[in-house]
Amino acid sequence: MNTVAALDEPTGRGGWRVSRGLLTVLSACVALFVASAIFASSSVTKGPLLGMLPYASVLAIVSLGQTLVIQQGGIDLSVPGSVSAVVVICTHEAQNQDSRLWWVVLLALGVSIAAGVLNGVLIGRLGLNAIVATLGTSSLMYTVVFGVSGGIPRSTTPLLAKIASGLTLGIPRSVFFAVGATVLTTVVVKRTAPGRRFEATGANPAAAVTAGLHVYRYRIGAYVWAQLHYWLGGVLLAGILSQPTAFQGNAYLLPSVAAVVLGGTSLLGGRGNLVATALAALFLEQLGQFVLALGVTFAIRTLVEAAALVVGVALYTVDWRAVRARLFPPQQTSSI
Amino acid sequence: MTLTDTHDHLPDEDASPPSRLRMAGISKHFLGVRALVDVSLDVRPGEVHALLGENGAGKSTLMNIASGALLPDAGELWFDGQPVDALTPAAAAELGIATVHQHPAVLPDMTVLENVLVSVPRSSLRSARGRRAAVQAMLDDVGCTAHLEDRVDSLSVAKKHLLELAKALVVRPRLLILDEPTAPLGHESVLLLFERIRRAVQSGASVVYITHRLAEVREIAQRVTVLRDGKFRGEHLVGEVTDDELLALIVGRQLDSTFPPKRAARPEAPLALQVEALSGPGFTDVSFAAEAGEIVGVAGIVGNGQTELLRALTGLAPFTGAVSIGGRAFGPRQLRAHSAYMPADRHADALMMTLGVRENASVTALSHVTDGLFVNRRREIETVRREAQRLAVKTPSLETPVSSLSGGNQQKVVMARALLSRPTVLLADEPTQGVDVGARSEIYKILREVSDSGVPVVVASSDAKELEGLCDRVVVLSRGHKVAELSGEEVSEDAIVGAAIRADARRAADAGRKRSSRLGRFVRGDYAPVAVLAAVILALGAYVNARNHRYLQPYNLNSLMLLAAALGFIAMGQTICLLLGGIDLSVGPLSGVLVVIASFFMTKQDSGARIVLGVVLMVLWAVLIGMLNGSLIRFLRFTPVAATLATFIALQGIAFVFRKVSGGYIARPITNVITHKIGRFPAAFLILVALTVLMELALRRTRWGLALRAVGSQEDAARKVGIRVTRTVLAGYVAASLFVVLGAVMLLAQIGVGDPAQGEGYTLASVTAVVLGGTSLLGGRGTFVGTLLGAVLSVQVLNATTFLELSQTWVYFFQGALVVAAALIYSQVRGRLGRRV
């Protein structure tokens, strides 16, 4: 070992080194797209890709929000209610008029922030369990869904459809939103002082207290910030779908948790692999396309997802060195 | 155990009777640190043998070996003259060795009675008036005023200790080991304790009594062995040795590390830190004043208020009294903002173990290295590196996770963080604990530099030698009171240890002397939610019936009960997982898959044998899934959420593997059996109620139920009292899946067809029902009865909205509001009232 005096790091690139989670997910993505090209080339042609990317973008954005909550040692089960509420507000309240669009998007934003504050106060201030509190909030957001729509689907305004599902430079616009959200969140968490304290608080709340930080602020911040992501995802989803249902958010809860876990962010909190989470969302969606193109059923696709999740978690939780040592004991000890 | 020179140490054949416990040549190393070197101890039958020595002298380690918790590297042990090899805790209990540890191994979420039942063998609890009376008698015997139904969590530290003492005495041990038993006790309890010790000795037991206090040695012990620095220093009869002779044996350790020179005497130095009449939780009326450049030491036997005093000075605990630094008054708020604190437990309280050196060191200094919105990485690295070089932190790089550094370097990282925050005052609790010799000297040097720069430094340490070398002024605490203040030339190990071990300050009598009230116990108990829920259910029913008289008609009640039975069975399974401190997200899709499986065996064409086969397959499948969940959690170390989420997704897929589209109509006779009525009620609902009662009894009365809640309450303590944790968890998840089978049977009648897309909703619905029922998601406390009522209420709310002609909007509103309100009420009752006894 060196003292720090001996090593001379010339540049400031220390914090940008590639994390194990990112490396894992990146190689999984590359492997998946190579496999797609070889075994199911139809899944990597223009049509399926353009169809898949908008959904991958929404999942990526929602999963980023879930990552922030999980970084603080929580979990957010209010995704279904929150995303559904935003979708419904953006479709129903707009009444098919582009002129109302900005107003309804802001209204949805207000509702989302209210949900985040509710979650944050219940969990960060009043000490409720995250599962219980966010479960309740999800139901309350469904109250909004049915209050607004009565459960009847309606399509969005032409303008939002154009913004969300149009192409720029031949790429679905939602991809730009997803990349933008990933970059913004990553920069805020990794580059600003509050973001860095946020990460440290999640890694060890007790230590954050002795370092003079106020833990509840970062917990509340996590839930509000997560809701901003659900809001963005919901707005895009409203524009992407031609006939959204009242339960559009339900499909995003478990995949968002799966994406976080695959991205290598620990469910116990701490450092967040935000870029890896976004890539994991892409991985999950493309995996769906791949097995679909292979002609297998929904059943196989789901099983493959579950297997990917188990392998993904086991990569982090199992002490592989110990397993190797047990399976292939070193020569000296095996002779005893 | 390695045997050394066997025959030389055999007990003397002439001496009769043989020693109760004889230890010879005991050595023990921890990670290269010598904790014990060639130590011997000889405890005669029927004597109280005091074991005396400074903090870290090796007393507790020696007794951990005697009680089987640790294996020595070398040495021999005899019990009643018989050589003992490889002692385990179970074997020690068998021999009649009982230990009361310094930190009680109790299960916080369980009652006093249950804590006793789960760890004391039945044979020790025989009484003519039943086990309850036996337990009550054993508590009365040590003067523990706790009620049998009090939750241990709500007891004072003293009562927890008395409970542990009672558990140790009731087994009538042949050797009783007491590790600083009087530390948390009030005066009367101490007198009673001594009385019980004398009585135990009269009935033939021997006692090893670990202590720091000479007064106690004189009062209770006949013989004393002194350890210093892991070595045997001498054995004497208490009557034949003076206090000064004992003190000389205790102190005088050689220190390898060197100290920086102390502050040069300055006649008119200004006061840097003034503490006046400071009182708070754990310390009372502490005053001292330090001149600029003085390092203040806080000394005392571990756990006498040192840590609490430091936490108050850093603004983390409330206090009364005044603190001023450099002439300015500081309240808790200002202290929190301007002090830097180095806690004693680095891993738990100071370091973000998964983060790197840079991130740990700079977390308090980020505002000093920010340009506009962003942290300037170059400046951050430069700042951290400069500090790390100054403190000579040895690390491969600044990005290395702190978990991979040595103890000394970890402590330097904590120190770097403290200094980078540019503190007004620096408070260090045990700054050199677990730090190697070289790093120690460096830490002393830095503390001196900080002090010289004008920042007041306060160091709490259990190592008097360290304080002698480092500090200009030392405050000695005993039981939270200042018993001595030494400065300048007076600061010496002799003076510090003398003041600490001669102090005879007793704690005030237990504050919580009055017993808990019946109402208080009920409100804090597991059954309060049950009463609340029952009231809500009746009130809601009455209200709906007043608005719509068809509500109470048999048809509606029947369908309500059938729906409640389906949810109820599944929620019972979920309750088991939550009691274990886990969760099972897979119950919903599991119920769906089970229905799909049944749909292949229970159609019109199927014979009776095929139907039985179907049931068997459902059960086997459920057991498999339960084993899978439990194994992922215990063997692959998945969190319960991750494990059961994976199972959830897989089961979704499997349902579609079995059936691509829905099909397989369940035969009418089968659904008729499922919905069969006994009198006015569906049989299934009656079975649910009966099972609930049985499970509730099992949870309270059987070893299985106690084990379940013990594991959920505190895994480590459960292991210590001999519960097999892994087996309990696996069995719990299997049992949960089996309850889902019963739920799936109900769904057979409700869905009537094998539909692969059904069932998922039951995951969150079951969690909702359990939470409404008052079971804690943290594990250890809850009831099956509450879950049953939670399921009934969930179904009832849904049903009521149709009768009140409310829209679906209200269904969701009530569901959300109910869960949040229930969780808030239960947690407030437990949190606020629960701790204030």
Interface residues (C-beta under 8 A of the other chain):
Chain A: M1 N2 T3 V4 A5 L7 E9 T11 G12 G14 G15 R17 I75 L77 L122 L126 G127 L128 N129 I131 V132 A133 L135 G136 T137 S138 S139 L140 M141 Y142 T143 V145 F146 G147 G150 G151 V187 R191 T192 A193 R196 R197 E199 A200 A203 N204 A206 A207 A208 V209 T210 A211 G212 L213 L254 V257 A258 V261 S266 L267 L268 G270 R271 T297 F298 A299 I300 R301 T302 L303 E305 A306 A307 L309 V310 V313 A314 T317 V318
Chain B: T314 L316 R336 A337 S339 Y341 P343 A348 D349 A350 L351 M352 M353 T354 L355 R358 E359 N360 S362 V363 T364 L366 S367 T370 L373 F374 V375 R377 R378 E380 I381 R385 A388 Q389 A392 V393 K394 T395 P396 S397 L398 E399 R417 S421 I583 L632 L636 R637 F638 T639 V641 A642 A643 L645 A646 T647 F648 I649 A650 Q652 G653 I654 A655 F656 V657 K660 L764 V767 T768 V771 L777 L778 S807 Q808 T809 W810 Y812 F813 Q815 G816 A817 L818 V819 V820 A823 L824 S827 Q828 G831
